[in-house]
Amino acid sequence: MSHNTFGHLFRVTTWGESHGPAIGCVVDGCPPRLPLSEADLQPWLDRRRPGQSKFTTQRQEPDQVRILSGVFDGVTTGTPIALTIENVDQRPRDYSAIAASYRPGHADLTYDLKYGVRDFRGGGRSSARETAMRVAAGGIARRVLGDGVKIRGALVQMGPSRIDRARWNWASIDDNPFFCPDPVAAAEWETLLEAVRKSGSSLGAVIEVIAEGVPPGLGAPIYGKLDAELAGALMSINAVKGVEIGEGFAAAVLSGEDNADEMRMRDGLVDFASNHAGGILGGISTGQPIVARFAVKPTSSILTPRHAVDRSGQEVEVSTKGRHDPCVGIRAVPVGEAMLACVLADHLLRHRAQNPDAPSEARLPRN
C-alpha cells in the first residue's frame, strides 16, 4: 500500500493499524531550532482522545505520544521527527464475528478487492485510529506557523440540527462534549444523541475550521491552489463526504454583487468588507481568515442488521458490535484543525522558499 504521505515541503507519513501494537508518523521538512516537546503535542491529542464522554467510543486509549527523533535539547534539528503512540486497549476479538463479512459503509469490500487481504480488526489502516497521528503532526505544524496563526474548529451541525450562528461563542467549545459554539444547540444535541446512542444507531455532522492570522500569498494559481489542497486534505479524513470553502455551495444561490468581497484601503492595508471567498482567491490566501467546512457521514458501525455479502459470495446480515462513536464527527473537529494546520505549514514553507521578501499582510506592492 502506497500513498501514506501528504505534503510537499512539510511532509507527513503515517503508519500502523487500529489494533496493532502502535501507530506512528514521521514528519519531514520541519525547520530547525523550533521549541518542541511531547508536552507541546499532548494537549491536541487529548482533545481527540476516545472515551472522554458517553457520546464517543469507550475505547480507553491514553494516546501518550513519544518523540523518537528530530528533537535535541528541546528544539527541532531539521531532521525527520518520528512520533509514536502505543495502542493499549486492543480488542480484536470484537471483530471476529465479521472477519469474513463486508460491513456496509466500511472499506472492507474495497480493501479486499484492491489488495486481496484486509485487516478486519477495526478496519486496520482504514480506521479513524490513524487520525491520532495527524493530530500529533498538526501540533508540529502549529509550531511552524507560529503563535500569530490561530486555528480553531467547531461542530456546526449534528444530523438535521444546526447551530444558530447568532449565538456563536468560542468560549462554549470547551463547555460541552461536542465542540459546539452554541450552548443552546449543545443541550439539544445531548438529548438527540443520547437517544441515537441507546438505539445503537448513529448521526452525521458538519465541522467548520477557521485559521486566523494567515498571511496573504499562500498557494499557487493552477495546480497548487491552497483551497484545492485543503479540500483534498480534509477529504482524506475518515468518513468525510463533502468539503466547501467560504460560502461553498451556498455561493451558487448568491448574485455576483452579493458574493463579491468588496475592498477598501484602511491604514495602508487592503480591507475586505466580507469573506464569502473563505480567505482564498485564485487559489491564493488573501490575508483574511481561512474558512472551510466538511461533512462527516454517520458512523457505519451500527447495531441494526444490514444486508451484506461475505468473502465466499454468500448474502448475509451484519450487525457491528463493539465500541463505536454514535457521531464520529465529534472527534473529527481536532482532526480537521490538524489537517488545516499541516496544509498551511506546507504552503508557508513553499511560499517562503519562492518569495522570501513577500509581505506578511495585505500591503500593496510598490511599483
Kinemage of the C-alpha trace (Angstrom):
@kinemage 1
@onewidth
@group {chain A} dominant
@subgroup {mainchain}
@vectorlist {calphas} color= white
{ca met a 1} P 0.000 0.000 0.000
{ca ser a 2} L 1.491 3.329 -1.088
{ca his a 3} L 0.171 6.877 -0.613
{ca asn a 4} L 0.685 7.112 3.131
{ca thr a 5} L 2.348 10.533 2.790
{ca phe a 6} L 0.943 14.029 2.211
{ca gly a 7} L 2.542 17.440 1.828
{ca his a 8} L 5.451 18.783 -0.222
{ca leu a 9} L 7.981 20.597 1.983
{ca phe a 10} L 6.181 19.785 5.239
{ca arg a 11} L 5.621 16.056 4.688
{ca val a 12} L 3.716 13.679 6.949
{ca thr a 13} L 3.849 9.882 6.665
{ca thr a 14} L 1.667 7.799 8.991
{ca trp a 15} L 1.866 4.080 9.772
{ca gly a 16} L 0.136 1.476 11.935
{ca glu a 17} L -3.233 -0.210 12.332
{ca ser a 18} L -6.182 0.248 14.655
{ca his a 19} L -5.493 -2.870 16.748
{ca gly a 20} L -1.786 -3.285 16.088
{ca pro a 21} L 0.813 -2.682 18.807
{ca ala a 22} L 1.270 1.008 17.934
{ca ile a 23} L 0.612 3.787 15.450
{ca gly a 24} L 3.055 6.448 14.396
{ca cys a 25} L 4.186 9.055 11.914
{ca val a 26} L 7.266 10.726 10.504
{ca val a 27} L 7.213 14.486 9.913
{ca asp a 28} L 9.869 15.615 7.464
{ca gly a 29} L 10.691 19.191 6.492
{ca cys a 30} L 10.168 20.860 9.857
{ca pro a 31} L 12.596 23.811 10.161
{ca pro a 32} L 15.303 23.583 12.817
{ca arg a 33} L 15.503 25.416 16.152
{ca leu a 34} L 11.777 25.393 16.899
{ca pro a 35} L 10.934 24.641 20.549
{ca leu a 36} L 9.195 21.242 20.688
{ca ser a 37} L 8.447 18.626 23.320
{ca glu a 38} L 5.929 15.874 23.899
{ca ala a 39} L 4.122 18.234 26.282
{ca asp a 40} L 3.538 20.617 23.354
{ca leu a 41} L 1.747 17.890 21.359
{ca gln a 42} L -0.188 16.101 24.089
{ca pro a 43} L -2.930 18.742 24.631
{ca trp a 44} L -4.001 18.454 20.980
{ca leu a 45} L -4.141 14.652 21.249
{ca asp a 46} L -6.117 14.889 24.484
{ca arg a 47} L -8.853 16.796 22.649
{ca arg a 48} L -9.242 13.926 20.168
{ca arg a 49} L -8.716 11.067 22.629
{ca pro a 50} L -11.528 8.453 22.786
{ca gly a 51} L -13.559 7.623 25.878
{ca gln a 52} L -13.943 11.160 27.215
{ca ser a 53} L -17.747 11.129 27.249
{ca lys a 54} L -20.619 8.727 26.680
{ca phe a 55} L -21.009 10.234 23.212
{ca thr a 56} L -17.727 8.832 21.883
{ca thr a 57} L -16.268 5.334 21.656
{ca gln a 58} L -15.477 3.876 25.079
{ca arg a 59} L -12.134 2.522 23.905
{ca gln a 60} L -9.678 3.677 26.587
{ca glu a 61} L -6.560 4.926 24.861
{ca pro a 62} L -4.373 7.460 26.727
{ca asp a 63} L -2.755 8.427 23.380
{ca gln a 64} L 0.540 9.294 25.044
{ca val a 65} L 2.861 10.472 22.286
{ca arg a 66} L 6.606 9.790 22.230
{ca ile a 67} L 9.144 11.725 20.171
{ca leu a 68} L 11.769 9.297 18.876
{ca ser a 69} L 13.898 11.575 16.695
{ca gly a 70} L 14.338 15.045 15.259
{ca val a 71} L 14.446 16.902 18.596
{ca phe a 72} L 17.580 17.677 20.647
{ca asp a 73} L 17.826 19.819 23.771
{ca gly a 74} L 14.181 20.821 23.398
{ca val a 75} L 14.380 22.133 19.829
{ca thr a 76} L 13.873 20.641 16.387
{ca thr a 77} L 17.026 19.729 14.497
{ca gly a 78} L 15.665 19.934 10.959
{ca thr a 79} L 15.848 16.144 10.587
{ca pro a 80} L 12.809 13.824 10.389
{ca ile a 81} L 10.668 13.855 13.529
{ca ala a 82} L 9.393 10.371 14.381
{ca leu a 83} L 6.368 10.079 16.684
{ca thr a 84} L 4.668 7.006 18.101
{ca ile a 85} L 1.624 6.161 20.228
{ca glu a 86} L 1.076 2.717 21.742
{ca asn a 87} L -2.305 1.008 21.363
{ca val a 88} L -3.085 -0.153 24.899
{ca asp a 89} L -6.793 -1.075 24.664
{ca gln a 90} L -6.897 -3.536 21.785
{ca arg a 91} L -9.884 -5.862 21.430
{ca pro a 92} L -9.558 -7.599 18.057
{ca arg a 93} L -11.975 -10.282 19.297
{ca asp a 94} L -14.765 -7.708 18.962
{ca tyr a 95} L -14.427 -8.119 15.188
{ca ser a 96} L -14.098 -11.907 14.905
{ca ala a 97} L -17.791 -12.280 14.016
{ca ile a 98} L -17.392 -10.107 10.921
{ca ala a 99} L -13.932 -11.285 9.862
{ca ala a 100} L -15.301 -12.792 6.642
{ca ser a 101} L -18.153 -10.328 6.054
{ca tyr a 102} L -18.104 -6.952 4.342
{ca arg a 103} L -19.702 -4.312 6.559
{ca pro a 104} L -21.916 -1.849 4.650
{ca gly a 105} L -20.472 1.667 4.661
{ca his a 106} L -16.965 0.460 5.535
{ca ala a 107} L -13.872 -0.058 3.398
{ca asp a 108} L -13.899 -3.844 3.896
{ca leu a 109} L -15.010 -4.686 0.372
{ca thr a 110} L -12.835 -2.152 -1.449
{ca tyr a 111} L -9.706 -3.133 0.509
{ca asp a 112} L -10.271 -6.795 -0.338
{ca leu a 113} L -10.963 -6.025 -3.989
{ca lys a 114} L -7.786 -3.937 -4.223
{ca tyr a 115} L -5.294 -5.878 -2.094
{ca gly a 116} L -6.802 -9.359 -1.724
{ca val a 117} L -6.231 -9.138 2.023
{ca arg a 118} L -7.614 -6.935 4.786
{ca asp a 119} L -7.120 -6.374 8.487
{ca phe a 120} L -10.596 -6.924 9.922
{ca arg a 121} L -9.548 -5.735 13.409
{ca gly a 122} L -11.382 -2.433 13.396
{ca gly a 123} L -10.533 -1.813 9.764
{ca gly a 124} L -6.751 -1.718 10.142
{ca arg a 125} L -5.446 1.282 8.202
{ca ser a 126} L -8.952 2.423 7.277
{ca ser a 127} L -9.781 3.029 10.938
{ca ala a 128} L -10.077 6.571 12.295
{ca arg a 129} L -7.467 5.476 14.853
{ca glu a 130} L -4.894 6.616 12.270
{ca thr a 131} L -6.023 10.222 12.663
{ca ala a 132} L -4.360 10.467 16.083
{ca met a 133} L -1.050 10.781 14.253
{ca arg a 134} L -2.421 13.534 12.038
{ca val a 135} L -3.304 15.455 15.201
{ca ala a 136} L 0.219 14.959 16.532
{ca ala a 137} L 1.680 16.162 13.224
{ca gly a 138} L -0.704 19.114 13.362
{ca gly a 139} L 0.843 20.100 16.681
{ca ile a 140} L 4.226 20.359 14.960
{ca ala a 141} L 2.635 22.296 12.085
{ca arg a 142} L 1.304 24.844 14.574
{ca arg a 143} L 4.885 25.390 15.741
{ca val a 144} L 5.923 26.074 12.139
{ca leu a 145} L 3.069 28.543 11.676
{ca gly a 146} L 3.869 30.382 14.904
{ca asp a 147} L 1.652 31.995 17.515
{ca gly a 148} L 0.349 34.569 15.024
{ca val a 149} L -1.793 31.951 13.283
{ca lys a 150} L -4.789 30.733 15.304
{ca ile a 151} L -6.621 27.598 14.177
{ca arg a 152} L -9.943 26.583 15.707
{ca gly a 153} L -12.743 24.212 14.806
{ca ala a 154} L -16.359 23.702 15.801
{ca leu a 155} L -19.206 21.281 15.197
{ca val a 156} L -21.892 23.354 13.470
{ca gln a 157} L -24.413 20.650 12.587
{ca met a 158} L -25.328 17.253 14.021
{ca gly a 159} L -27.726 15.216 11.942
{ca pro a 160} L -30.519 17.620 10.927
{ca ser a 161} L -29.869 20.072 13.791
{ca arg a 162} L -27.774 23.184 13.067
{ca ile a 163} L -26.364 25.822 15.373
{ca asp a 164} L -27.702 29.373 15.468
{ca arg a 165} L -24.765 31.485 14.307
{ca ala a 166} L -26.137 34.464 16.189
{ca arg a 167} L -25.278 32.542 19.376
{ca trp a 168} L -21.735 31.598 18.252
{ca asn a 169} L -19.385 31.772 21.248
{ca trp a 170} L -15.900 30.248 21.015
{ca ala a 171} L -15.773 30.045 24.812
{ca ser a 172} L -18.605 27.489 24.722
{ca ile a 173} L -16.465 24.992 22.791
{ca asp a 174} L -14.863 23.621 25.960
{ca asp a 175} L -18.107 23.613 27.965
{ca asn a 176} L -19.759 20.698 26.138
{ca pro a 177} L -18.664 17.325 24.711
{ca phe a 178} L -19.452 18.324 21.102
{ca phe a 179} L -17.043 21.235 20.404
{ca cys a 180} L -20.244 23.220 19.848
{ca pro a 181} L -20.080 27.063 19.845
{ca asp a 182} L -23.826 27.371 20.511
{ca pro a 183} L -24.746 26.378 24.098
{ca val a 184} L -28.429 26.037 23.251
{ca ala a 185} L -27.735 23.675 20.354
{ca ala a 186} L -25.297 21.705 22.525
{ca ala a 187} L -28.057 21.000 25.051
{ca glu a 188} L -30.396 19.893 22.275
{ca trp a 189} L -27.721 17.644 20.773
{ca glu a 190} L -27.199 15.908 24.099
{ca thr a 191} L -30.819 14.770 24.117
{ca leu a 192} L -30.728 13.902 20.427
{ca leu a 193} L -27.523 11.868 20.530
{ca glu a 194} L -28.449 10.083 23.755
{ca ala a 195} L -31.496 8.615 22.030
{ca val a 196} L -29.431 7.683 18.967
{ca arg a 197} L -26.738 6.087 21.124
{ca lys a 198} L -29.201 3.965 23.083
{ca ser a 199} L -30.793 2.739 19.861
{ca gly a 200} L -27.412 1.622 18.517
{ca ser a 201} L -27.613 3.959 15.532
{ca ser a 202} L -25.523 6.988 14.506
{ca leu a 203} L -25.630 10.535 13.120
{ca gly a 204} L -23.533 12.582 10.709
{ca ala a 205} L -22.126 16.050 11.313
{ca val a 206} L -20.677 19.187 9.743
{ca ile a 207} L -17.450 20.684 11.104
{ca glu a 208} L -16.160 24.191 10.446
{ca val a 209} L -12.445 25.005 10.750
{ca ile a 210} L -11.070 28.544 10.742
{ca ala a 211} L -7.497 29.832 10.578
{ca glu a 212} L -6.901 33.475 11.555
{ca gly a 213} L -3.693 35.404 11.057
{ca val a 214} L -2.766 33.597 7.846
{ca pro a 215} L -0.512 35.818 5.697
{ca pro a 216} L -1.508 36.592 2.106
{ca gly a 217} L 0.207 34.792 -0.743
{ca leu a 218} L -0.014 31.150 0.329
{ca gly a 219} L -0.927 28.861 -2.552
{ca ala a 220} L -0.383 28.880 -6.309
{ca pro a 221} L -2.783 29.801 -9.142
{ca ile a 222} L -3.135 26.486 -11.005
{ca tyr a 223} L -2.106 23.087 -9.633
{ca gly a 224} L -1.075 24.211 -6.170
{ca lys a 225} L -4.244 26.050 -5.177
{ca leu a 226} L -4.465 26.452 -1.416
{ca asp a 227} L -8.176 25.652 -1.391
{ca ala a 228} L -7.716 22.587 -3.623
{ca glu a 229} L -5.038 21.112 -1.384
{ca leu a 230} L -7.007 21.996 1.734
{ca ala a 231} L -10.082 20.299 0.281
{ca gly a 232} L -8.008 17.219 -0.522
{ca ala a 233} L -6.575 17.119 2.998
{ca leu a 234} L -9.991 17.421 4.644
{ca met a 235} L -11.473 14.902 2.222
{ca ser a 236} L -8.797 12.400 3.259
{ca ile a 237} L -10.203 12.270 6.807
{ca asn a 238} L -12.181 9.116 7.518
{ca ala a 239} L -15.928 9.321 6.766
{ca val a 240} L -15.735 12.776 5.133
{ca lys a 241} L -18.048 13.010 2.109
{ca gly a 242} L -18.014 16.716 1.275
{ca val a 243} L -15.888 19.863 1.647
{ca glu a 244} L -16.617 23.524 0.991
{ca ile a 245} L -14.546 26.699 1.259
{ca gly a 246} L -16.093 30.005 2.327
{ca glu a 247} L -19.697 30.161 1.177
{ca gly a 248} L -19.171 26.876 -0.659
{ca phe a 249} L -22.342 25.530 -2.250
{ca ala a 250} L -24.303 28.465 -0.836
{ca ala a 251} L -22.443 30.730 -3.272
{ca ala a 252} L -24.455 29.170 -6.096
{ca val a 253} L -27.606 30.990 -4.957
{ca leu a 254} L -25.944 34.380 -4.477
{ca ser a 255} L -25.767 37.104 -7.096
{ca gly a 256} L -22.437 38.367 -8.322
{ca glu a 257} L -22.998 41.572 -6.347
{ca asp a 258} L -23.704 39.679 -3.120
{ca asn a 259} L -20.863 37.193 -3.489
{ca ala a 260} L -18.096 39.693 -4.340
{ca asp a 261} L -15.957 40.648 -1.339
{ca glu a 262} L -15.600 44.421 -1.763
{ca met a 263} L -12.298 46.065 -0.893
{ca arg a 264} L -11.243 49.368 0.618
{ca met a 265} L -7.942 50.791 1.861
{ca arg a 266} L -7.541 51.185 5.617
{ca asp a 267} L -4.280 52.287 7.283
{ca gly a 268} L -2.298 51.319 4.210
{ca leu a 269} L -3.748 47.807 4.024
{ca val a 270} L -6.422 46.230 1.837
{ca asp a 271} L -9.554 45.802 3.932
{ca phe a 272} L -12.348 43.411 2.859
{ca ala a 273} L -15.982 44.164 3.614
{ca ser a 274} L -16.898 40.431 3.705
{ca asn a 275} L -15.339 36.994 3.366
{ca his a 276} L -17.542 34.931 1.057
{ca ala a 277} L -14.375 33.519 -0.556
{ca gly a 278} L -13.232 31.963 2.717
{ca gly a 279} L -9.903 33.777 2.655
{ca ile a 280} L -8.755 32.360 -0.693
{ca leu a 281} L -8.935 33.922 -4.169
{ca gly a 282} L -7.475 32.264 -7.264
{ca gly a 283} L -6.006 29.559 -5.065
{ca ile a 284} L -4.015 32.114 -3.029
{ca ser a 285} L -4.676 33.326 0.520
{ca thr a 286} L -5.910 36.908 0.873
{ca gly a 287} L -4.859 37.504 4.470
{ca gln a 288} L -8.436 37.059 5.677
{ca pro a 289} L -9.457 34.109 7.867
{ca ile a 290} L -9.393 30.763 6.041
{ca val a 291} L -12.842 29.172 6.453
{ca ala a 292} L -13.685 25.599 5.461
{ca arg a 293} L -16.398 23.107 6.324
{ca phe a 294} L -16.565 19.357 5.873
{ca ala a 295} L -19.410 16.869 6.157
{ca val a 296} L -18.933 13.579 8.014
{ca lys a 297} L -21.277 10.685 7.289
{ca pro a 298} L -22.995 8.724 10.085
{ca thr a 299} L -20.788 6.106 11.706
{ca ser a 300} L -21.204 2.925 9.662
{ca ser a 301} L -20.808 0.624 12.698
{ca ile a 302} L -24.393 0.239 13.944
{ca leu a 303} L -26.357 -2.467 15.769
{ca thr a 304} L -29.228 -2.591 13.273
{ca pro a 305} L -28.695 -5.601 10.963
{ca arg a 306} L -27.867 -4.593 7.385
{ca his a 307} L -27.779 -6.739 4.246
{ca ala a 308} L -24.249 -7.541 3.055
{ca val a 309} L -22.145 -10.282 1.464
{ca asp a 310} L -19.168 -12.302 2.704
{ca arg a 311} L -15.909 -13.418 1.087
{ca ser a 312} L -17.479 -16.619 -0.202
{ca gly a 313} L -20.178 -14.673 -2.051
{ca gln a 314} L -22.990 -15.532 0.332
{ca glu a 315} L -25.606 -12.942 1.252
{ca val a 316} L -25.538 -12.251 4.999
{ca glu a 317} L -26.796 -9.819 7.601
{ca val a 318} L -24.225 -7.774 9.514
{ca ser a 319} L -24.656 -6.114 12.896
{ca thr a 320} L -21.487 -4.409 14.151
{ca lys a 321} L -20.904 -4.786 17.881
{ca gly a 322} L -18.085 -3.249 19.876
{ca arg a 323} L -17.117 0.286 20.904
{ca his a 324} L -18.075 2.894 18.342
{ca asp a 325} L -18.800 6.615 18.144
{ca pro a 326} L -22.518 7.379 17.693
{ca cys a 327} L -21.326 10.555 15.927
{ca val a 328} L -17.783 10.244 14.628
{ca gly a 329} L -17.944 13.911 13.620
{ca ile a 330} L -17.353 14.965 17.238
{ca arg a 331} L -13.758 13.739 17.352
{ca ala a 332} L -13.214 14.886 13.766
{ca val a 333} L -13.023 18.507 14.975
{ca pro a 334} L -9.399 18.346 16.217
{ca val a 335} L -8.513 16.220 13.176
{ca gly a 336} L -9.842 18.917 10.838
{ca glu a 337} L -7.858 21.549 12.734
{ca ala a 338} L -4.709 19.432 12.368
{ca met a 339} L -5.136 18.944 8.623
{ca leu a 340} L -5.672 22.685 8.157
{ca ala a 341} L -2.502 23.340 10.171
{ca cys a 342} L -0.453 20.859 8.129
{ca val a 343} L -1.616 22.301 4.789
{ca leu a 344} L -0.904 25.860 5.905
{ca ala a 345} L 2.532 24.942 7.272
{ca asp a 346} L 3.403 23.237 3.995
{ca his a 347} L 2.269 26.240 1.953
{ca leu a 348} L 4.018 28.702 4.263
{ca leu a 349} L 7.345 26.931 3.731
{ca arg a 350} L 6.773 26.788 -0.037
{ca his a 351} L 5.842 30.487 -0.070
{ca arg a 352} L 8.965 31.463 1.869
{ca ala a 353} L 11.147 29.439 -0.487
{ca gln a 354} L 9.818 31.212 -3.586
{ca asn a 355} L 9.062 34.649 -2.119
{ca pro a 356} L 11.286 35.268 0.917
{ca asp a 357} L 10.581 39.015 0.817
{ca ala a 358} L 6.785 38.774 0.396
{ca pro a 359} L 4.724 40.925 2.804
{ca ser a 360} L 3.146 39.226 5.803
{ca glu a 361} L -0.061 41.270 5.498
{ca ala a 362} L -2.253 42.656 2.706
{ca arg a 363} L 0.007 45.586 1.887
{ca leu a 364} L 0.089 46.545 -1.786
{ca pro a 365} L 3.449 46.136 -3.563
{ca arg a 366} L 5.222 49.293 -4.661
{ca asn a 367} L 5.513 49.918 -8.392
